């Protein structure tokens, strides 16, 4: 085999190896986007927001600057309409008209620390809390 032929075989081997490495890493890179999203589950119950499984009413939601978060909201109040909104950020779930309905919003916290309110728009006097970026 000539030197030129050996070089071509070597180059082809490198190309195949590189393609195999990319093929192995691609699923990990793709899944890291969804893996990097933190999920917070809120429940609307008795005209109050709760983090699922906790008892603190209208809790403060703490986020890191630039963090991507999915907030899932479930309505547990029969006959009451609820949503979840961070109006200062232009984020809102759809209106949940009945018990058991769920929706979610995907948001990215601002890069700068600070606080803002979250609300249920029809019941903002009773159902409101703070989002704190720290």
N, C-alpha and C positions, 0 to 999 in steps of 0.2 A: 504494500500500500504506500502510495506516495505521501510526502509530507502535506501536500495540499489536501488530499483526501482525508488524512487523519485530522486536519484542522476543521474540515467540514463536519466530520462525524462528532468531534468534540463540541463544536458550536451547536449542532443539532441536539446533542445531549444536554447542554446547558439550557437551551430553549425549552426542552421538554421538562426538565427539572424545575425551571422557573414557573412554567405554566402549572405544574402540579402544586407548587407551593402557593401560588395565587388561588388556585381552586380550593385548597384546604383552608386558607385564611378568609376567603370571601364570606362564607356563612358567619364566621365570628365577627367580622366587621359589620355586616348587615344587622346582626342581632344586637350588637352593642348599642345601636341607636335606641331601640325599644327598651333594652335593659337599663339605659341611663335615665329613664323616666320614672320618677317616684310617684306612687299612687297614694292618694288620700281618699278615704271613703267617708263621706258625710251622710248623715241620716237626718231628715226633717221629721221631727216627732213632737207632738204637743206644742206646736208653734215655736219650736226651738231647733237649732242645729246642734248635732252631736257628732263627734268622730265615732265611727262605728265601734262598738264595744266599750266606749268610755262614757262617763256620766257628767263630765263638765259641759255646762250649757254654753253655746256660742263660743267655742274655744278659739284662742289665738292660733293662727296657722303660721308657723315659722318656716321660712324658705331661705335658701342660700342665694346670694346674688348670681343671676344667670341660670339658676336651676330650672330644669324643665319638669313640670308636675302635671299629672292627670288627676283632676278632682272628680270623683264619682259621687253623684248625689242620688239618694233614694228617698222617695216620699212614703212615709209610713202613717200619714194623717188621712184617714178616710174622709172624703168630701171636701178636702182643702187643696188648693192649688199652690204649688211651691216651685221656685227655681233657685238658682245660685248665680250670683253676679258679683263681679269685681268691676264696678262701673268705671272707675278711674283708668282701668286697663282695657276697657272695651270688651270684656269677657262675660259671657252669660250662657247658662244652659238653656235648654228649651223648657217651657212650662210643663210641669208634671201635674196632670189633672186628677190623678187617682192614686190610691194606695197601691204600693208595689211598683209603680213606674220608676224608671231610672234613666239617667243621662250622665254625660261626662263632658268636661271641658279640659282642653289641653292648653297650658299656659307656660310661659317662660318668665321667671321673676326678673325684674329690672336689675341692671348691673350695679346700681347704687342702693345702699341700705336705706330703709325708710319704712313707713307704715301707711296702710290704706284700709278702707273698709270693704267687707263683703256683706252682702245682704240677700234676703229673699225679697224681690222687688214688690210683691203685693203686701208683704208684712214687715217692712223694713224697720218699723219701730220696735218689734219684738225679736225679729230674726236677723240679727246683725252681729258681726264680730270684726276682728282685726286680722289682716295679713301683715306680718312683719318680715321684712327682708333684712337679714342680719349677717 
